[in-house]
Amino acid sequence: MHIPLVDVTAQHAALRAEIEAAMAEVVAGGRFVKGPAVAEFEAAFAAFCGVAHAVGVGNGTDALRLALQALGVGPGDDVVTVPTTFVATAEAVGHVGARARFVDVHPDTWLLDPAHLDGGLTPQTRAVVPVHLYGHVSAVPRPRGIAVIEDAAQAHGARHGDRRVGALGDAAAFSFYPGKNLGAYGDAGAVVTADPDVAERVRLLADHGRATRHDHVVEGWNSRLDSLQAAVLSVKLRHLDAANEARRRFAARYRDALADVPHLTFPDVAAGTEPVHHLLVAAAERRDELRAFLEARGVETGVHYPVPLHLQPSHRHLGYARGDFPVAERLAASTVSLPLYPEMGEAAVDEVSAAVRAFYAVP
Ligand SMILES: *Cc1c(COP(=O)(O)O)cnc(C)c1O
């Protein structure tokens, strides 16, 4: 038996004809950058998120950086976010010259804890970046006068009430890294926003500050969405709701099968939200032993993420110490990601669940 953590080739096998036709059309047209495939995807993705504008960019990290910059965040500013996330969230803050101020996550949802928000705010705070980690929908606080940028890199299609993530803040950053719920065949990302001025600034900054071909009105750089990636994403977007539904079914099946195992806990899903389960993550007693046991049985697992950002050497300059964010530290030491992808099938969920029960000797 071999059950991988994710399998990005399984979806291609299912959609091969559609995707290859879309890629062939881009190749035949020769518009590899800023072609019609990009505009088509941007329109479709904006509609999917329920916002007016989507701007395709080079990757999710650039999407965060561009959104921050377009909302006026820069040197001397503080940005509040969580330490329980991928490093890119804090990297983007550093790239615009601002400083990340972490607040601890909630012990039940594992996401930004609004109760800690005030402790993270300073007179210099210009933005808050809630992270919809693992496809779960974070609280999106709206402190007065402070921009809110959702890190939606793991949550394409997740909902709060009848709104999708991407429509909950002033702007949102998405990643289309191949393993994400909506994944390209390389690096890709997007900023979505209801604000036409923010969308326009992102577009300028990501394309050399260019208003017309030779008219550079601000100093930008190059972070555009490739036409080939856009063509792949347009096809996959049409299948995203179905893929997320499969993730939901498998996540529910895991949680049912493991509900009576006292050694494992899953994050709470906030009332009124509908997650899209980018990853199936549990806090597990004897986590590393469990992983070794599963690996010996052909089950691949992961850890997202073993070191909270305030303890990463890359962010030592922020001046935090062990003990500053106890919930984040506890999660980093205990969470394990179990296999989850839309094509995995119920039998694989059952096999993994049985192996976890065997490890804890819960019959
Ligand atoms: C993947 C990811 C990013 C960065 O996206 P890239 O496309 O890899 O640059 C940012 N934040 C989170 C939470 C992510 O998972």
The ligand as an SDF file (V2000), in Angstrom:
LIG
                    3D

 15 15  0  0  0  0  0  0  0  0999 V2000
    1.3580   28.7910   -0.5390 C   0  0  0  0  0  0  0  0  0  0  0  0
    1.1650   29.8830    0.4360 C   0  0  0  0  0  0  0  0  0  0  0  0
    1.6310   31.1830    0.2080 C   0  0  0  0  0  0  0  0  0  0  0  0
    2.5650   31.5390   -0.9020 C   0  0  0  0  0  0  0  0  0  0  0  0
    2.1820   31.1930   -2.1730 O   0  0  0  0  0  0  0  0  0  0  0  0
    3.2930   30.8740   -3.3050 P   0  0  0  0  0  0  0  0  0  0  0  0
    2.4630   30.7910   -4.5300 O   0  0  0  0  0  0  0  0  0  0  0  0
    3.9590   29.6050   -2.9360 O   0  0  0  0  0  0  0  0  0  0  0  0
    4.2210   32.0240   -3.3340 O   0  0  0  0  0  0  0  0  0  0  0  0
    1.2960   32.1650    1.1220 C   0  0  0  0  0  0  0  0  0  0  0  0
    0.5650   31.8950    2.2110 N   0  0  0  0  0  0  0  0  0  0  0  0
    0.1230   30.6490    2.4850 C   0  0  0  0  0  0  0  0  0  0  0  0
   -0.6870   30.4130    3.7160 C   0  0  0  0  0  0  0  0  0  0  0  0
    0.4230   29.6020    1.6130 C   0  0  0  0  0  0  0  0  0  0  0  0
    0.0070   28.3580    1.9050 O   0  0  0  0  0  0  0  0  0  0  0  0
  1  2  1  0
  2  3  1  0
  2 14  2  0
  3  4  1  0
  3 10  2  0
  4  5  1  0
  5  6  1  0
  6  7  2  0
  6  8  1  0
  6  9  1  0
 10 11  1  0
 11 12  2  0
 12 13  1  0
 12 14  1  0
 14 15  1  0
M  END
$$$$
